[in-house]
């Protein structure tokens, strides 16, 4: 089963072309410039994928501070405070492990 994805990708690439099998390039700066201050960027990740470094590099290039919070184990109050402070002070908050915060979904 662990080789099925690789085999299917190879088959599609060989028969239809690499453009159909390779993921599209990820240009965070371009995505950021299409966003607004009222619309968060949400990353739905595959195992082993971590956009933290790209977010930090973009923030650095824009002279922005990024506050990171890994949710779970009592970090909800820290995250809420970080979000409120970021709204007031203009920095970014990067929340990881949001799937652990099902209680936030109705909000």
TIDOLUM-943061 format. One record per residue: residue number from 1; x, z, y of N, C-alpha, C in turn. Coordinates in steps of 0.05 Angstrom, whole numbers, plus 5000, padded with zeros to 4 digits. Layout:
% residues N
<pt k="NUM" n_u="X" n_w="Z" n_v="Y" ca_u="X" ca_w="Z" ca_v="Y" c_u="X" c_w="Z" c_v="Y"/>
...
This chain:
% residues 107
<pt k="1" n_u="5016" n_w="5000" n_v="4976" ca_u="5000" ca_w="5000" ca_v="5000" c_u="5017" c_w="5000" c_v="5026"/>
<pt k="2" n_u="5041" n_w="5012" n_v="5025" ca_u="5057" ca_w="5014" ca_v="5049" c_u="5069" c_w="4987" c_v="5057"/>
<pt k="3" n_u="5068" n_w="4967" n_v="5039" ca_u="5079" ca_w="4941" ca_v="5045" c_u="5058" c_w="4920" c_v="5052"/>
<pt k="4" n_u="5033" n_w="4928" n_v="5050" ca_u="5011" ca_w="4909" ca_v="5055" c_u="5012" c_w="4899" c_v="5084"/>
<pt k="5" n_u="5015" n_w="4918" n_v="5103" ca_u="5016" ca_w="4910" ca_v="5131" c_u="5039" c_w="4891" c_v="5137"/>
<pt k="6" n_u="5062" n_w="4897" n_v="5126" ca_u="5085" ca_w="4880" ca_v="5130" c_u="5080" c_w="4852" c_v="5118"/>
<pt k="7" n_u="5069" n_w="4851" n_v="5093" ca_u="5064" ca_w="4826" ca_v="5080" c_u="5043" c_w="4810" c_v="5095"/>
<pt k="8" n_u="5022" n_w="4823" n_v="5104" ca_u="5001" ca_w="4809" ca_v="5119" c_u="5012" c_w="4798" c_v="5145"/>
<pt k="9" n_u="5028" n_w="4813" n_v="5159" ca_u="5041" ca_w="4804" ca_v="5184" c_u="5059" c_w="4781" c_v="5179"/>
<pt k="10" n_u="5075" n_w="4782" n_v="5158" ca_u="5093" ca_w="4759" ca_v="5151" c_u="5076" c_w="4734" c_v="5145"/>
<pt k="11" n_u="5055" n_w="4737" n_v="5130" ca_u="5038" ca_w="4715" ca_v="5123" c_u="5026" c_w="4702" c_v="5148"/>
<pt k="12" n_u="5014" n_w="4718" n_v="5165" ca_u="5002" ca_w="4708" ca_v="5190" c_u="5023" c_w="4694" c_v="5207"/>
<pt k="13" n_u="5046" n_w="4707" n_v="5210" ca_u="5068" ca_w="4696" ca_v="5226" c_u="5076" c_w="4668" c_v="5215"/>
<pt k="14" n_u="5079" n_w="4666" n_v="5189" ca_u="5088" ca_w="4642" ca_v="5177" c_u="5068" c_w="4619" c_v="5179"/>
<pt k="15" n_u="5042" n_w="4626" n_v="5176" ca_u="5021" ca_w="4606" ca_v="5175" c_u="5008" c_w="4600" c_v="5202"/>
<pt k="16" n_u="5007" n_w="4620" n_v="5219" ca_u="4994" ca_w="4615" ca_v="5245" c_u="5013" c_w="4616" c_v="5269"/>
<pt k="17" n_u="5036" n_w="4629" n_v="5265" ca_u="5055" ca_w="4631" ca_v="5286" c_u="5060" c_w="4660" c_v="5294"/>
<pt k="18" n_u="5083" n_w="4666" n_v="5304" ca_u="5091" ca_w="4694" ca_v="5311" c_u="5072" c_w="4705" c_v="5332"/>
<pt k="19" n_u="5062" n_w="4688" n_v="5350" ca_u="5045" ca_w="4698" ca_v="5372" c_u="5020" c_w="4713" c_v="5361"/>
<pt k="20" n_u="5012" n_w="4706" n_v="5336" ca_u="4988" ca_w="4718" ca_v="5324" c_u="4995" c_w="4744" c_v="5310"/>
<pt k="21" n_u="5020" n_w="4749" n_v="5304" ca_u="5028" ca_w="4772" ca_v="5289" c_u="5043" c_w="4793" c_v="5305"/>
<pt k="22" n_u="5057" n_w="4785" n_v="5326" ca_u="5072" ca_w="4804" ca_v="5342" c_u="5054" c_w="4816" c_v="5363"/>
<pt k="23" n_u="5058" n_w="4842" n_v="5368" ca_u="5042" ca_w="4855" ca_v="5389" c_u="5050" c_w="4844" c_v="5416"/>
<pt k="24" n_u="5031" n_w="4843" n_v="5435" ca_u="5038" ca_w="4833" ca_v="5462" c_u="5059" c_w="4852" c_v="5475"/>
<pt k="25" n_u="5074" n_w="4840" n_v="5494" ca_u="5093" ca_w="4857" ca_v="5508" c_u="5079" c_w="4877" c_v="5525"/>
<pt k="26" n_u="5092" n_w="4899" n_v="5529" ca_u="5080" ca_w="4922" ca_v="5543" c_u="5094" c_w="4925" c_v="5569"/>
<pt k="27" n_u="5081" n_w="4918" n_v="5591" ca_u="5093" ca_w="4921" ca_v="5618" c_u="5078" c_w="4942" c_v="5633"/>
<pt k="28" n_u="5088" n_w="4967" n_v="5631" ca_u="5075" ca_w="4990" ca_v="5643" c_u="5071" c_w="4987" c_v="5673"/>
<pt k="29" n_u="5091" n_w="4976" n_v="5687" ca_u="5088" ca_w="4972" ca_v="5716" c_u="5065" c_w="4954" c_v="5723"/>
<pt k="30" n_u="5061" n_w="4933" n_v="5708" ca_u="5039" ca_w="4914" ca_v="5713" c_u="5013" c_w="4928" c_v="5707"/>
<pt k="31" n_u="5011" n_w="4943" n_v="5686" ca_u="4987" ca_w="4958" ca_v="5679" c_u="4981" c_w="4979" c_v="5701"/>
<pt k="32" n_u="5002" n_w="4993" n_v="5710" ca_u="4998" ca_w="5013" ca_v="5730" c_u="4987" c_w="5001" c_v="5756"/>
<pt k="33" n_u="4997" n_w="4978" n_v="5764" ca_u="4988" ca_w="4966" ca_v="5789" c_u="4959" c_w="4955" c_v="5787"/>
<pt k="34" n_u="4949" n_w="4953" n_v="5763" ca_u="4921" ca_w="4945" ca_v="5760" c_u="4902" c_w="4969" c_v="5759"/>
<pt k="35" n_u="4914" n_w="4993" n_v="5757" ca_u="4898" ca_w="5017" ca_v="5756" c_u="4891" c_w="5028" c_v="5784"/>
<pt k="36" n_u="4875" n_w="5049" n_v="5785" ca_u="4868" ca_w="5062" ca_v="5810" c_u="4873" c_w="5091" c_v="5807"/>
<pt k="37" n_u="4873" n_w="5106" n_v="5829" ca_u="4878" ca_w="5134" ca_v="5829" c_u="4855" c_w="5149" c_v="5815"/>
<pt k="38" n_u="4832" n_w="5137" n_v="5811" ca_u="4810" ca_w="5150" ca_v="5798" c_u="4807" c_w="5141" c_v="5769"/>
<pt k="39" n_u="4825" n_w="5124" n_v="5759" ca_u="4823" ca_w="5114" ca_v="5732" c_u="4849" c_w="5121" c_v="5717"/>
<pt k="40" n_u="4848" n_w="5139" n_v="5698" ca_u="4873" ca_w="5146" ca_v="5684" c_u="4881" c_w="5123" c_v="5665"/>
<pt k="41" n_u="4907" n_w="5123" n_v="5660" ca_u="4917" ca_w="5105" ca_v="5639" c_u="4916" c_w="5120" c_v="5613"/>
<pt k="42" n_u="4904" n_w="5108" n_v="5593" ca_u="4901" ca_w="5121" ca_v="5567" c_u="4916" c_w="5104" c_v="5546"/>
<pt k="43" n_u="4934" n_w="5117" n_v="5532" ca_u="4950" ca_w="5103" ca_v="5511" c_u="4939" c_w="5111" c_v="5484"/>
<pt k="44" n_u="4929" n_w="5092" n_v="5469" ca_u="4921" ca_w="5096" ca_v="5441" c_u="4945" c_w="5087" c_v="5425"/>
<pt k="45" n_u="4958" n_w="5106" n_v="5412" ca_u="4984" ca_w="5101" ca_v="5400" c_u="4983" c_w="5098" c_v="5369"/>
<pt k="46" n_u="5002" n_w="5082" n_v="5359" ca_u="5006" ca_w="5081" ca_v="5331" c_u="5027" c_w="5101" c_v="5324"/>
<pt k="47" n_u="5029" n_w="5109" n_v="5298" ca_u="5049" ca_w="5128" ca_v="5290" c_u="5077" c_w="5118" c_v="5298"/>
<pt k="48" n_u="5093" n_w="5136" n_v="5309" ca_u="5120" ca_w="5130" ca_v="5317" c_u="5123" c_w="5118" c_v="5345"/>
<pt k="49" n_u="5101" n_w="5113" n_v="5359" ca_u="5102" ca_w="5101" ca_v="5385" c_u="5100" c_w="5124" c_v="5406"/>
<pt k="50" n_u="5117" n_w="5123" n_v="5426" ca_u="5117" ca_w="5144" ca_v="5446" c_u="5123" c_w="5131" c_v="5473"/>
<pt k="51" n_u="5104" n_w="5130" n_v="5492" ca_u="5108" ca_w="5117" ca_v="5518" c_u="5121" c_w="5136" c_v="5538"/>
<pt k="52" n_u="5129" n_w="5160" n_v="5530" ca_u="5139" ca_w="5180" ca_v="5550" c_u="5162" c_w="5169" c_v="5566"/>
<pt k="53" n_u="5181" n_w="5157" n_v="5553" ca_u="5205" ca_w="5147" ca_v="5567" c_u="5198" c_w="5126" c_v="5587"/>
<pt k="54" n_u="5180" n_w="5108" n_v="5579" ca_u="5171" ca_w="5086" ca_v="5598" c_u="5156" c_w="5098" c_v="5622"/>
<pt k="55" n_u="5139" n_w="5118" n_v="5617" ca_u="5125" ca_w="5131" ca_v="5639" c_u="5144" c_w="5144" c_v="5657"/>
<pt k="56" n_u="5164" n_w="5158" n_v="5646" ca_u="5183" ca_w="5172" ca_v="5663" c_u="5200" c_w="5153" c_v="5679"/>
<pt k="57" n_u="5208" n_w="5130" n_v="5667" ca_u="5224" ca_w="5110" ca_v="5681" c_u="5208" c_w="5098" c_v="5704"/>
<pt k="58" n_u="5182" n_w="5092" n_v="5700" ca_u="5165" ca_w="5082" ca_v="5721" c_u="5162" c_w="5102" c_v="5743"/>
<pt k="59" n_u="5157" n_w="5127" n_v="5736" ca_u="5154" ca_w="5148" ca_v="5756" c_u="5180" c_w="5151" c_v="5772"/>
<pt k="60" n_u="5203" n_w="5151" n_v="5759" ca_u="5228" ca_w="5153" ca_v="5773" c_u="5232" c_w="5130" c_v="5793"/>
<pt k="61" n_u="5224" n_w="5106" n_v="5784" ca_u="5228" ca_w="5082" ca_v="5802" c_u="5209" c_w="5084" c_v="5826"/>
<pt k="62" n_u="5188" n_w="5100" n_v="5824" ca_u="5170" ca_w="5103" ca_v="5846" c_u="5173" c_w="5130" c_v="5860"/>
<pt k="63" n_u="5194" n_w="5145" n_v="5853" ca_u="5199" ca_w="5172" ca_v="5864" c_u="5175" c_w="5190" c_v="5860"/>
<pt k="64" n_u="5164" n_w="5189" n_v="5836" ca_u="5141" ca_w="5206" ca_v="5829" c_u="5150" c_w="5227" c_v="5809"/>
<pt k="65" n_u="5138" n_w="5251" n_v="5810" ca_u="5143" ca_w="5272" ca_v="5791" c_u="5122" c_w="5269" c_v="5768"/>
<pt k="66" n_u="5131" n_w="5274" n_v="5744" ca_u="5113" ca_w="5274" ca_v="5721" c_u="5114" c_w="5301" c_v="5708"/>
<pt k="67" n_u="5091" n_w="5313" n_v="5704" ca_u="5088" ca_w="5339" ca_v="5690" c_u="5077" c_w="5333" c_v="5663"/>
<pt k="68" n_u="5091" n_w="5341" n_v="5642" ca_u="5082" ca_w="5335" ca_v="5615" c_u="5071" c_w="5360" c_v="5601"/>
<pt k="69" n_u="5048" n_w="5356" n_v="5587" ca_u="5036" ca_w="5378" ca_v="5572" c_u="5029" c_w="5367" c_v="5545"/>
<pt k="70" n_u="5038" n_w="5380" n_v="5524" ca_u="5031" ca_w="5374" ca_v="5497" c_u="5007" c_w="5393" c_v="5490"/>
<pt k="71" n_u="4984" n_w="5382" n_v="5487" ca_u="4960" ca_w="5398" ca_v="5483" c_u="4960" c_w="5411" c_v="5455"/>
<pt k="72" n_u="4945" n_w="5432" n_v="5453" ca_u="4943" ca_w="5448" ca_v="5429" c_u="4957" c_w="5475" c_v="5434"/>
<pt k="73" n_u="4952" n_w="5494" n_v="5417" ca_u="4964" ca_w="5520" ca_v="5419" c_u="4963" c_w="5533" c_v="5446"/>
<pt k="74" n_u="4938" n_w="5533" n_v="5458" ca_u="4934" ca_w="5547" ca_v="5483" c_u="4943" c_w="5533" c_v="5508"/>
<pt k="75" n_u="4949" n_w="5507" n_v="5506" ca_u="4959" ca_w="5493" ca_v="5529" c_u="4937" c_w="5482" c_v="5547"/>
<pt k="76" n_u="4912" n_w="5485" n_v="5540" ca_u="4890" ca_w="5474" ca_v="5556" c_u="4890" c_w="5485" c_v="5585"/>
<pt k="77" n_u="4893" n_w="5511" n_v="5589" ca_u="4894" ca_w="5521" ca_v="5617" c_u="4918" c_w="5510" c_v="5633"/>
<pt k="78" n_u="4940" n_w="5506" n_v="5620" ca_u="4964" ca_w="5494" ca_v="5633" c_u="4957" c_w="5465" c_v="5641"/>
<pt k="79" n_u="4944" n_w="5451" n_v="5623" ca_u="4937" ca_w="5423" ca_v="5629" c_u="4917" c_w="5421" c_v="5652"/>
<pt k="80" n_u="4897" n_w="5438" n_v="5651" ca_u="4876" ca_w="5438" ca_v="5673" c_u="4889" c_w="5444" c_v="5700"/>
<pt k="81" n_u="4907" n_w="5464" n_v="5701" ca_u="4920" ca_w="5470" ca_v="5726" c_u="4938" c_w="5447" c_v="5735"/>
<pt k="82" n_u="4952" n_w="5435" n_v="5716" ca_u="4969" ca_w="5412" ca_v="5723" c_u="4953" c_w="5389" c_v="5735"/>
<pt k="83" n_u="4930" n_w="5384" n_v="5723" ca_u="4913" ca_w="5362" ca_v="5733" c_u="4903" c_w="5368" c_v="5761"/>
<pt k="84" n_u="4894" n_w="5392" n_v="5765" ca_u="4884" ca_w="5400" ca_v="5792" c_u="4906" c_w="5399" c_v="5812"/>
<pt k="85" n_u="4930" n_w="5409" n_v="5805" ca_u="4952" ca_w="5409" ca_v="5824" c_u="4961" c_w="5380" c_v="5830"/>
<pt k="86" n_u="4961" n_w="5363" n_v="5809" ca_u="4969" ca_w="5335" ca_v="5813" c_u="4950" c_w="5321" c_v="5831"/>
<pt k="87" n_u="4924" n_w="5327" n_v="5829" ca_u="4905" ca_w="5314" ca_v="5847" c_u="4910" c_w="5322" c_v="5876"/>
<pt k="88" n_u="4918" n_w="5346" n_v="5879" ca_u="4923" ca_w="5356" ca_v="5906" c_u="4950" c_w="5347" c_v="5917"/>
<pt k="89" n_u="4971" n_w="5348" n_v="5900" ca_u="4998" ca_w="5343" ca_v="5909" c_u="5008" c_w="5314" c_v="5903"/>
<pt k="90" n_u="4993" n_w="5298" n_v="5888" ca_u="5000" ca_w="5270" ca_v="5884" c_u="5021" c_w="5264" c_v="5863"/>
<pt k="91" n_u="5024" n_w="5282" n_v="5843" ca_u="5043" ca_w="5275" ca_v="5821" c_u="5026" c_w="5267" c_v="5797"/>
<pt k="92" n_u="5040" n_w="5259" n_v="5776" ca_u="5027" ca_w="5249" ca_v="5751" c_u="5028" c_w="5271" c_v="5730"/>
<pt k="93" n_u="5008" n_w="5270" n_v="5713" ca_u="5007" ca_w="5288" ca_v="5690" c_u="5005" c_w="5271" c_v="5665"/>
<pt k="94" n_u="5023" n_w="5276" n_v="5646" ca_u="5023" ca_w="5262" ca_v="5621" c_u="5014" c_w="5281" c_v="5599"/>
<pt k="95" n_u="4990" n_w="5277" n_v="5589" ca_u="4979" ca_w="5294" ca_v="5568" c_u="4984" c_w="5281" c_v="5541"/>
<pt k="96" n_u="4996" n_w="5296" n_v="5523" ca_u="5000" ca_w="5287" ca_v="5496" c_u="4982" c_w="5302" c_v="5477"/>
<pt k="97" n_u="4976" n_w="5290" n_v="5454" ca_u="4960" ca_w="5303" ca_v="5433" c_u="4931" c_w="5308" c_v="5443"/>
<pt k="98" n_u="4920" n_w="5290" n_v="5458" ca_u="4893" ca_w="5294" ca_v="5469" c_u="4872" c_w="5296" c_v="5446"/>
<pt k="99" n_u="4879" n_w="5285" n_v="5423" ca_u="4860" ca_w="5287" ca_v="5401" c_u="4855" c_w="5316" c_v="5392"/>
<pt k="100" n_u="4872" n_w="5334" n_v="5401" ca_u="4868" ca_w="5362" ca_v="5394" c_u="4848" c_w="5376" c_v="5412"/>
<pt k="101" n_u="4839" n_w="5362" n_v="5433" ca_u="4822" ca_w="5374" ca_v="5453" c_u="4793" c_w="5363" c_v="5452"/>
<pt k="102" n_u="4781" n_w="5364" n_v="5429" ca_u="4754" ca_w="5354" ca_v="5426" c_u="4735" c_w="5368" c_v="5444"/>
<pt k="103" n_u="4741" n_w="5393" n_v="5452" ca_u="4723" ca_w="5407" ca_v="5469" c_u="4722" c_w="5395" c_v="5497"/>
<pt k="104" n_u="4741" n_w="5378" n_v="5504" ca_u="4741" ca_w="5365" ca_v="5530" c_u="4724" c_w="5340" c_v="5531"/>
<pt k="105" n_u="4717" n_w="5330" n_v="5508" ca_u="4703" ca_w="5304" ca_v="5507" c_u="4677" c_w="5303" c_v="5524"/>
<pt k="106" n_u="4660" n_w="5324" n_v="5523" ca_u="4635" ca_w="5322" ca_v="5539" c_u="4641" c_w="5322" c_v="5569"/>
<pt k="107" n_u="4664" n_w="5333" n_v="5578" ca_u="4670" ca_w="5334" ca_v="5606" c_u="4679" c_w="5307" c_v="5616"/>
